[in-house]
Amino acid sequence: MSQASAPGAATARAFPNLALVKYWGKRDEDLILPVAGSLSLTLDAFPTTTTVRLDPGRDQDTFELNGAAATGTAAQRVTAFLDLVRERAGATTRASVRSVNEAPTGAGLASSASGFAALATAAAAAYGLDLDTSALSRLARRGSGSAARSVIGNVAIWHAGTDDETSFAEPVPAPDLAMVVATVDCAAKAISSREAMRRTASSSPYFVAWITSTETTLTEMVAACRAGDFTRIGQITEAHALRMHGLIASTEPPIRYLQPRSIEVMDAVVALREEGVEAYSTADAGPNVAVLVRPEQAEAVAARLRDVVGPEQVRTTGAGPGAHLLSGTEVPAAAEASTEAGS
Ligand code: PMV
């Protein structure tokens, strides 16, 4: 790993991704190695933009999210992540981190994925680490598993790997895909995916079957992507999401992320298919539902979902780029941050 000269400050942008084959469960909590591989679509909406600025005058890092100083777990996770970057860079200087996240935080729209992919990209540059895409994906993985995939644009496979070196995401050729996201509830989830994954591993009787079946599903999904088979991609997406939510519901005590309104959206998607519109639903660890569609059908599907969740709650998105540096841009400091970003 070579070390370029450290510019001292950098700004990066990353987009969330939605898994079509889900990641659920770690085999190594510290390195964040997953029990199985996964595959996702990086979106072109709800980005996180992050500036990391080295701050030699301070004895601790500061983290500001959407214009407000973050404390507690959020700040600890950022510092723990920066420690990894500093260790690699042979640096001790603390940093100020400012982030603007355009997604509803903590509601299953993978804000941790865009967040840590942007942080990894900005921090690596600010501390002068010259990382290739795989190394950046591995670094982002240490912040949040799904962030490994947001380093990559469009469709990405995250190889489970067997150690830090081999667990990273890379692109997979795929047909044009779009997502219609129906926001059911923006409130932060009561149980973090980290905690829920632990509970699943320790108490679900189905966990081993989940691991083995996910590897098979992933192989099938990669083949469907390479073949450009939209129908098969959609079928696998919907089945695997429901399988994950079934697995999560099988823990003790049980966890349920989906809400009645989420099921209503899923039923509307089934009804659309019966009418001949190919759409397939998925949901991460939260109540919001994302619907996989061909780009040309996104608007028609969005119109139908607006009837279910309300006109303001539906957003269509296409495939987005991987995490990247922005030149000459800086996330505004709290005093200048728009109030909209903080809402
Ligand atoms: O990266 P985490 O710890 O936020 O886990 C994300 C897990 C799911 O979003 C539910 C599934 C996935 O593959 O993204």
Residues whose N, C-alpha, C, O or C-beta is under 5 A from the ligand:
A	BS01	PMV	A19 V21 K22 Y23 S38 S112 S144 G145 S146 A147 S193 R194 D284 A285
